[in-house]
Amino acid sequence: MKKLVSQLSTTLYYLIILLVITGGFLVKGPSYKLELAQINILAIILFLFYLFLKSQGLSPPFVALATNRFEGWQNASNEVLQKRSRQFLLIVFALLFVARVFRHLEFDTNMYDVTFLHQSLFYPFLDGLFHCDVCRVNTYLGEHLSFSLLLLTPLTYFLHSDILVFLFKPLFAASGLWLLLKYGPLNDQKKYWLFALGLFFCSSAFRSAELWDFREDDLGFFFICLMLASLASGRAWLYLIALIATLLTKENYGFSTFFIGVPLIFDKDLPFSLRVRRRLATATFAISISYFLFATTKIIPYVMRSVESSNNILIRFPGLGSTFKEALTNLVTTPSLWWDVALQYFFSSDSLRYVVLLFLPFIYFASKKPLWLIAAAPAIAMNMLTPYPIQRMQIGHYELSILPYLFFAMLMGIQSSKPQSRHILLALLIAFCGFGRSPVFEITRRVSALKNIPEVIRLKQLKPEPITAADSKLLAHISYLPHLRLLSIPDGLITENHEDSFNKIYELNKMQSFAPGNSLTVLDAQQLAFNLSDPWQKFLYDELYPEDIRKQNEWLAVVNSTKTFGQKLCAKISCH
C-alpha cells in the first residue's frame, strides 16, 4: 500500500507539472464532456498522499525531487535570481494577456465591462467627464468615482485601441508585484522571489482577474502595491501620495485603507520609529475616512442627482437605505442591521468556500505574519456580505483590492521565517489545491477565436458620425465610437404574429432602463450592427432592412440607414 501510494504521488507530481505547462485539454460533445485540465483535485489527492506517507514516517519521492530543484535554483547570484524572477513574471503575464485578447476575439466580452470603461477613456471630456453612453447618468462616474483614470487619458484620448487598454492590466499588475519584490520585505532575499511569485500565481482569483476586462481596480492594485512597498522601504511621503491615488481610484477604497493604520501602529518590523508609525496611522485614518465620507455624501449625490439609490454600493447592499446619508445613519443607529446581514451571507457555505480559496496560496506564510491580513479584511467582508454572488465567484476584478495585502503578508511571513525548501514545497502543495486551470488552457481553448478576426476588423471600420446600436457583445468591440446605444434583445421565441414581436422589441428598447438616469434611446440609432446567429437580431435585420445585401453565410451585418431604428420600427407598429 505504501509503495503504491508513493509511486502514485510521483506520477501525480509530474502530471500536475505537465498540466501547468501544456494546459491540458477539454473535449465537449452533445452529451459528453471529457476534461483533463483542472489541477485542484489532483493537487488535493497529492497533498493527501503526502500527509499519509508522512504519517507513516516516509518521505514521498517527489519531495526530494522538488527540494533538490528548489535548492539548485536558489544557489545562484542575486543577478541571476532577479533575472529568473523577472522572466517568470513576464512569461506568466504574456500568457494571461494573450488569453485575454483571445477572449475578446471570441466575443466573450460585453459592454458592462468593456464599453463602460473604454468609451470613457477614449472620450474623457465629451459632454462632461468620462463620457459613457451606456452608463448610469451618461458618465462612468455614475458607476464608480474613478478619478485616477485621468492618468491614462493622455494616451487613450488619442489612441482609441482596445488592445492598449487590455495591455494596461498586465502592466499595472506586473509593476505592482515587482515593486513589492524589489522594495518590499524580501528586497535583500532574492532567493525567495521566484517562489513568492509562484505562490501568488497559484491564486485563481488573480488569474481570473487578469482574464477579465480592464477596470479601475487594476489601477487600485498598483497603487496599493506602491503604498505597501513605500512602507516597507521607509518612504513615508511616497506612501501618502500612493494612499491618495488609491482613494481617487474608487469610492469604497477609503473603507479599506482606513484599516492599514492598525498594522502600521503595531508592526515593529517596518523601518519607522513608533512615533512616525503613529503619525502615519493617524494620517491614514483621517485621510481615508474623510475622503470616504466626502465621496459618498457629497460627490456621489451630486453626480447621481435623483437616482442616487441606484449607485453600485447601495444596490449591492440592499436594506441599508436609499441614500448614503441614510445608509450611514442606519448602520450607526441600528446595529442589528450588521447582524442580520452577517447571518444571511457572512456565515454561509458560499462565503466559507470563498475565503478558503482566496487564502490558500498565501495562508502558509501569511499566517506567520497575520497582522497585515487586517488590512484585507474590509474588502473581503464587503464581498462576503453582499447578496450578489458574483463578488464571491472569483471570476472578476473584485479581489484586486485584496490580493496586494495577502501578498504583502506572505512576503512578511517568508522574511520572518526564512523557510527551507521543504517548507516552500508544502506551501506550494497547499496553494495548488485551489489552482484551477493553467493560463495555457485559456489560450488553447480559444484558438478558434482567430477565425473572427475579419469580423473584428469590420467592426473597427464603422462610421463615427451616426448614433450606433448593437447588442451587448458587439458593443464591446465598438467602444471607439462616440455615440453608442444598447440594442436589448427579448427573451423567449419570436411569435408568428410579427406585430407582437415588434411591440416587444419597442417596449424593451424605448428607453435604456438598465442605466438609471440615462435618457438616451436606441430608437435614435441610424447605424446598427446585428449578430445574425441570434434569431431575434436576424428577424429585425430581415424585416427592417430587406434592402441591405450581405454575403452568404455571413453572421455579422452592419447597416447604415437614412432612417432611424425607431422610424423603421414604428413603420411596422403603432408606437406611443
C-alpha positions, 0 to 999 in steps of 0.5 A: 500500500505504501509503495503504491501510494508513493509511486502514485504521488510521483506520477501525480507530481509530474502530471500536475507539472505537465498540466501547468505547462501544456494546459491540458485539454477539454473535449465537449460533445452533445452529451459528453464532456471529457476534461483533463485540465483542472489541477485542484483535485489532483493537487488535493489527492497529492497533498493527501498522499503526502500527509499519509506517507508522512504519517507513516514516517516516509518521505514521498519521492517527489519531495526530494525531487522538488527540494533538490530543484528548489535548492539548485535554483536558489544557489545562484547570484542575486543577478541571476535570481532577479533575472529568473524572477523577472522572466517568470513574471513576464512569461506568466503575464504574456500568457494571461494577456494573450488569453485575454485578447483571445477572449475578446476575439471570441466575443466573450466580452460585453459592454458592462465591462468593456464599453463602460470603461473604454468609451470613457477613456477614449472620450474623457471630456465629451459632454462632461467627464468620462463620457459613457453612453451606456452608463448610469447618468451618461458618465462612468462616474455614475458607476464608480468615482474613478478619478485616477483614470485621468492618468491614462487619458493622455494616451487613450484620448488619442489612441482609441485601441482596445488592445492598449487598454487590455495591455494596461492590466498586465502592466499595472499588475506586473509593476505592482508585484515587482515593486513589492519584490524589489522594495518590499520585505524580501528586497535583500532575499532574492532567493525567495522571489521566484517562489513568492511569485509562484505562490501568488500565481497559484491564486485563481482569483488573480488569474481570473482577474487578469482574464477579465476586462480592464477596470479601475481596480487594476489601477487600485492594485498598483497603487496599493502595491506602491503604498505597501512597498513605500512602507516597507522601504521607509518612504513615508511621503511616497506612501501618502501620495500612493494612499491618495491615488488609491482613494481617487481610484474608487469610492469604497477604497477609503473603507479599506485603507482606513484599516492599514493604520492598525498594522502600521501602529503595531508592526515593529518590523517596518523601518519607522520609529513608533512615533512616525508609525503613529503619525502615519496611522493617524494620517491614514485614518483621517485621510481615508475616512474623510475622503470616504465620507466626502465621496459618498455624501457629497460627490456621489449625490451630486453626480447621481442627482435623483437616482442616487439609490441606484449607485453600485454600493447601495444596490449591492447592499440592499436594506441599508437605505436609499441614500448614503446619508441614510445608509450611514445613519442606519448602520450607526443607529441600528446595529442589528442591521450588521447582524442580520446581514452577517447571518444571511451571507457572512456565515454561509457555505458560499462565503466559507468556500470563498475565503478558503480559496482566496487564502490558500496560496498565501495562508502558509506564510501569511499566517506567520505574519497575520497582522497585515491580513487586517488590512484585507479584511474590509474588502473581503467582508464587503464581498462576503456580505453582499447578496450578489454572488458574483463578488464571491465567484472569483471570476472578476476584478473584485479581489484586486483590492485584496490580493496586494495585502495577502501578498504583502503578508506572505512576503512578511511571513517568508522574511520572518521565517526564512523557510527551507525548501521543504517548507516552500514545497508544502506551501506550494502543495497547499496553494495548488489545491485551489489552482484551477486551470493553467493560463495555457488552457485559456489560450488553447481553448480559444484558438478558434477565436482567430477565425473572427478576426475579419469580423473584428476588423469590420467592426473597427471600420464603422462610421463615427458620425451616426448614433450606433446600436448593437447588442451587448457583445458587439458593443464591446468591440465598438467602444471607439465610437462616440455615440453608442446605444444598447440594442436589448434583445427579448427573451423567449421565441419570436411569435408568428404574429410579427406585430407582437414581436415588434411591440416587444422589441419597442417596449424593451428598447424605448428607453435604456432602463438598465442605466438609471438616469440615462435618457438616451434611446436606441430608437435614435440609432441610424447605424446598427450592427446585428449578430445574425446567429441570434434569431431575434437580431436576424428577424429585425435585420430581415424585416427592417432592412430587406434592402441591405445585401450581405454575403452568404453565410455571413453572421455579422451585418452592419447597416447604415440607414437614412432612417432611424431604428425607431422610424423603421420600427414604428413603420411596422407598429403603432408606437406611443 
